[in-house]
Amino acid sequence: MKIKYCCKNFRHGSKSVYKAMKEKFPEIKHKKRDCLGNCKACSKGCMVLVGKSEKIVCAPTAKKLYKELREMIG
């Protein structure tokens, strides 16, 4: 599994999610990119792209995004 993070989205709180996920799940690939090209989703709250199909996972807060990602991983 791979998770891509938008650096521009870090101001919405996803930087804390990146750090926490990287620490908790070191076996997963965590990639930071300057821009993921999903500005509509990115501007509304915390978001990441997950997996090869690059599914967008969005949440209004970093805490909720972290929870969603943990549920996806299992």
MODELLER restraints for C-alpha pairs under 7 A, 6 or more apart:
rsr = mdl.restraints
at = mdl.atoms
rsr.add(forms.Gaussian(group=physical.xy_distance, feature=features.Distance(at['CA:1:A'], at['CA:28:A']), mean=5.72, stdev=0.5))
rsr.add(forms.Gaussian(group=physical.xy_distance, feature=features.Distance(at['CA:1:A'], at['CA:29:A']), mean=6.56, stdev=0.5))
rsr.add(forms.Gaussian(group=physical.xy_distance, feature=features.Distance(at['CA:1:A'], at['CA:51:A']), mean=5.32, stdev=0.5))
rsr.add(forms.Gaussian(group=physical.xy_distance, feature=features.Distance(at['CA:2:A'], at['CA:28:A']), mean=5.92, stdev=0.5))
rsr.add(forms.Gaussian(group=physical.xy_distance, feature=features.Distance(at['CA:2:A'], at['CA:29:A']), mean=4.65, stdev=0.5))
rsr.add(forms.Gaussian(group=physical.xy_distance, feature=features.Distance(at['CA:2:A'], at['CA:30:A']), mean=6.02, stdev=0.5))
rsr.add(forms.Gaussian(group=physical.xy_distance, feature=features.Distance(at['CA:2:A'], at['CA:50:A']), mean=5.90, stdev=0.5))
rsr.add(forms.Gaussian(group=physical.xy_distance, feature=features.Distance(at['CA:2:A'], at['CA:51:A']), mean=5.05, stdev=0.5))
rsr.add(forms.Gaussian(group=physical.xy_distance, feature=features.Distance(at['CA:3:A'], at['CA:29:A']), mean=6.23, stdev=0.5))
rsr.add(forms.Gaussian(group=physical.xy_distance, feature=features.Distance(at['CA:3:A'], at['CA:30:A']), mean=5.03, stdev=0.5))
rsr.add(forms.Gaussian(group=physical.xy_distance, feature=features.Distance(at['CA:3:A'], at['CA:31:A']), mean=6.24, stdev=0.5))
rsr.add(forms.Gaussian(group=physical.xy_distance, feature=features.Distance(at['CA:3:A'], at['CA:48:A']), mean=6.70, stdev=0.5))
rsr.add(forms.Gaussian(group=physical.xy_distance, feature=features.Distance(at['CA:3:A'], at['CA:49:A']), mean=5.70, stdev=0.5))
rsr.add(forms.Gaussian(group=physical.xy_distance, feature=features.Distance(at['CA:3:A'], at['CA:50:A']), mean=4.64, stdev=0.5))
rsr.add(forms.Gaussian(group=physical.xy_distance, feature=features.Distance(at['CA:3:A'], at['CA:51:A']), mean=6.38, stdev=0.5))
rsr.add(forms.Gaussian(group=physical.xy_distance, feature=features.Distance(at['CA:4:A'], at['CA:30:A']), mean=6.01, stdev=0.5))
rsr.add(forms.Gaussian(group=physical.xy_distance, feature=features.Distance(at['CA:4:A'], at['CA:31:A']), mean=4.72, stdev=0.5))
rsr.add(forms.Gaussian(group=physical.xy_distance, feature=features.Distance(at['CA:4:A'], at['CA:32:A']), mean=5.84, stdev=0.5))
rsr.add(forms.Gaussian(group=physical.xy_distance, feature=features.Distance(at['CA:4:A'], at['CA:48:A']), mean=5.70, stdev=0.5))
rsr.add(forms.Gaussian(group=physical.xy_distance, feature=features.Distance(at['CA:4:A'], at['CA:49:A']), mean=5.04, stdev=0.5))
rsr.add(forms.Gaussian(group=physical.xy_distance, feature=features.Distance(at['CA:4:A'], at['CA:50:A']), mean=6.48, stdev=0.5))
rsr.add(forms.Gaussian(group=physical.xy_distance, feature=features.Distance(at['CA:5:A'], at['CA:31:A']), mean=6.08, stdev=0.5))
rsr.add(forms.Gaussian(group=physical.xy_distance, feature=features.Distance(at['CA:5:A'], at['CA:32:A']), mean=4.79, stdev=0.5))
rsr.add(forms.Gaussian(group=physical.xy_distance, feature=features.Distance(at['CA:5:A'], at['CA:33:A']), mean=6.12, stdev=0.5))
rsr.add(forms.Gaussian(group=physical.xy_distance, feature=features.Distance(at['CA:5:A'], at['CA:48:A']), mean=5.10, stdev=0.5))
rsr.add(forms.Gaussian(group=physical.xy_distance, feature=features.Distance(at['CA:5:A'], at['CA:49:A']), mean=6.76, stdev=0.5))
rsr.add(forms.Gaussian(group=physical.xy_distance, feature=features.Distance(at['CA:6:A'], at['CA:32:A']), mean=6.02, stdev=0.5))
rsr.add(forms.Gaussian(group=physical.xy_distance, feature=features.Distance(at['CA:6:A'], at['CA:33:A']), mean=5.19, stdev=0.5))
rsr.add(forms.Gaussian(group=physical.xy_distance, feature=features.Distance(at['CA:6:A'], at['CA:34:A']), mean=5.77, stdev=0.5))
rsr.add(forms.Gaussian(group=physical.xy_distance, feature=features.Distance(at['CA:6:A'], at['CA:35:A']), mean=5.23, stdev=0.5))
rsr.add(forms.Gaussian(group=physical.xy_distance, feature=features.Distance(at['CA:6:A'], at['CA:36:A']), mean=5.64, stdev=0.5))
rsr.add(forms.Gaussian(group=physical.xy_distance, feature=features.Distance(at['CA:6:A'], at['CA:48:A']), mean=6.93, stdev=0.5))
rsr.add(forms.Gaussian(group=physical.xy_distance, feature=features.Distance(at['CA:7:A'], at['CA:32:A']), mean=6.29, stdev=0.5))
rsr.add(forms.Gaussian(group=physical.xy_distance, feature=features.Distance(at['CA:7:A'], at['CA:33:A']), mean=5.85, stdev=0.5))
rsr.add(forms.Gaussian(group=physical.xy_distance, feature=features.Distance(at['CA:7:A'], at['CA:34:A']), mean=4.97, stdev=0.5))
rsr.add(forms.Gaussian(group=physical.xy_distance, feature=features.Distance(at['CA:7:A'], at['CA:35:A']), mean=6.50, stdev=0.5))
rsr.add(forms.Gaussian(group=physical.xy_distance, feature=features.Distance(at['CA:8:A'], at['CA:34:A']), mean=6.39, stdev=0.5))
rsr.add(forms.Gaussian(group=physical.xy_distance, feature=features.Distance(at['CA:8:A'], at['CA:35:A']), mean=6.42, stdev=0.5))
rsr.add(forms.Gaussian(group=physical.xy_distance, feature=features.Distance(at['CA:9:A'], at['CA:42:A']), mean=5.94, stdev=0.5))
rsr.add(forms.Gaussian(group=physical.xy_distance, feature=features.Distance(at['CA:9:A'], at['CA:46:A']), mean=6.47, stdev=0.5))
rsr.add(forms.Gaussian(group=physical.xy_distance, feature=features.Distance(at['CA:12:A'], at['CA:45:A']), mean=5.89, stdev=0.5))
rsr.add(forms.Gaussian(group=physical.xy_distance, feature=features.Distance(at['CA:12:A'], at['CA:46:A']), mean=5.71, stdev=0.5))
rsr.add(forms.Gaussian(group=physical.xy_distance, feature=features.Distance(at['CA:13:A'], at['CA:46:A']), mean=6.43, stdev=0.5))
rsr.add(forms.Gaussian(group=physical.xy_distance, feature=features.Distance(at['CA:13:A'], at['CA:62:A']), mean=5.24, stdev=0.5))
rsr.add(forms.Gaussian(group=physical.xy_distance, feature=features.Distance(at['CA:14:A'], at['CA:46:A']), mean=5.48, stdev=0.5))
rsr.add(forms.Gaussian(group=physical.xy_distance, feature=features.Distance(at['CA:14:A'], at['CA:62:A']), mean=5.53, stdev=0.5))
rsr.add(forms.Gaussian(group=physical.xy_distance, feature=features.Distance(at['CA:17:A'], at['CA:62:A']), mean=6.16, stdev=0.5))
rsr.add(forms.Gaussian(group=physical.xy_distance, feature=features.Distance(at['CA:17:A'], at['CA:66:A']), mean=5.74, stdev=0.5))
rsr.add(forms.Gaussian(group=physical.xy_distance, feature=features.Distance(at['CA:22:A'], at['CA:30:A']), mean=6.58, stdev=0.5))
rsr.add(forms.Gaussian(group=physical.xy_distance, feature=features.Distance(at['CA:41:A'], at['CA:47:A']), mean=6.83, stdev=0.5))
rsr.add(forms.Gaussian(group=physical.xy_distance, feature=features.Distance(at['CA:45:A'], at['CA:58:A']), mean=6.84, stdev=0.5))
rsr.add(forms.Gaussian(group=physical.xy_distance, feature=features.Distance(at['CA:45:A'], at['CA:59:A']), mean=6.04, stdev=0.5))
rsr.add(forms.Gaussian(group=physical.xy_distance, feature=features.Distance(at['CA:45:A'], at['CA:60:A']), mean=4.81, stdev=0.5))
rsr.add(forms.Gaussian(group=physical.xy_distance, feature=features.Distance(at['CA:45:A'], at['CA:61:A']), mean=6.47, stdev=0.5))
rsr.add(forms.Gaussian(group=physical.xy_distance, feature=features.Distance(at['CA:46:A'], at['CA:58:A']), mean=5.66, stdev=0.5))
rsr.add(forms.Gaussian(group=physical.xy_distance, feature=features.Distance(at['CA:46:A'], at['CA:59:A']), mean=5.36, stdev=0.5))
rsr.add(forms.Gaussian(group=physical.xy_distance, feature=features.Distance(at['CA:46:A'], at['CA:60:A']), mean=6.03, stdev=0.5))
rsr.add(forms.Gaussian(group=physical.xy_distance, feature=features.Distance(at['CA:46:A'], at['CA:61:A']), mean=6.01, stdev=0.5))
rsr.add(forms.Gaussian(group=physical.xy_distance, feature=features.Distance(at['CA:46:A'], at['CA:62:A']), mean=5.95, stdev=0.5))
rsr.add(forms.Gaussian(group=physical.xy_distance, feature=features.Distance(at['CA:46:A'], at['CA:65:A']), mean=6.62, stdev=0.5))
rsr.add(forms.Gaussian(group=physical.xy_distance, feature=features.Distance(at['CA:47:A'], at['CA:56:A']), mean=6.85, stdev=0.5))
rsr.add(forms.Gaussian(group=physical.xy_distance, feature=features.Distance(at['CA:47:A'], at['CA:57:A']), mean=5.49, stdev=0.5))
rsr.add(forms.Gaussian(group=physical.xy_distance, feature=features.Distance(at['CA:47:A'], at['CA:58:A']), mean=4.28, stdev=0.5))
rsr.add(forms.Gaussian(group=physical.xy_distance, feature=features.Distance(at['CA:47:A'], at['CA:59:A']), mean=6.43, stdev=0.5))
rsr.add(forms.Gaussian(group=physical.xy_distance, feature=features.Distance(at['CA:48:A'], at['CA:56:A']), mean=5.91, stdev=0.5))
rsr.add(forms.Gaussian(group=physical.xy_distance, feature=features.Distance(at['CA:48:A'], at['CA:57:A']), mean=5.43, stdev=0.5))
rsr.add(forms.Gaussian(group=physical.xy_distance, feature=features.Distance(at['CA:48:A'], at['CA:58:A']), mean=6.72, stdev=0.5))
rsr.add(forms.Gaussian(group=physical.xy_distance, feature=features.Distance(at['CA:49:A'], at['CA:55:A']), mean=5.35, stdev=0.5))
rsr.add(forms.Gaussian(group=physical.xy_distance, feature=features.Distance(at['CA:49:A'], at['CA:56:A']), mean=4.71, stdev=0.5))
rsr.add(forms.Gaussian(group=physical.xy_distance, feature=features.Distance(at['CA:49:A'], at['CA:57:A']), mean=6.18, stdev=0.5))
rsr.add(forms.Gaussian(group=physical.xy_distance, feature=features.Distance(at['CA:50:A'], at['CA:56:A']), mean=6.50, stdev=0.5))
rsr.add(forms.Gaussian(group=physical.xy_distance, feature=features.Distance(at['CA:58:A'], at['CA:65:A']), mean=6.51, stdev=0.5))
rsr.add(forms.Gaussian(group=physical.xy_distance, feature=features.Distance(at['CA:59:A'], at['CA:65:A']), mean=5.01, stdev=0.5))
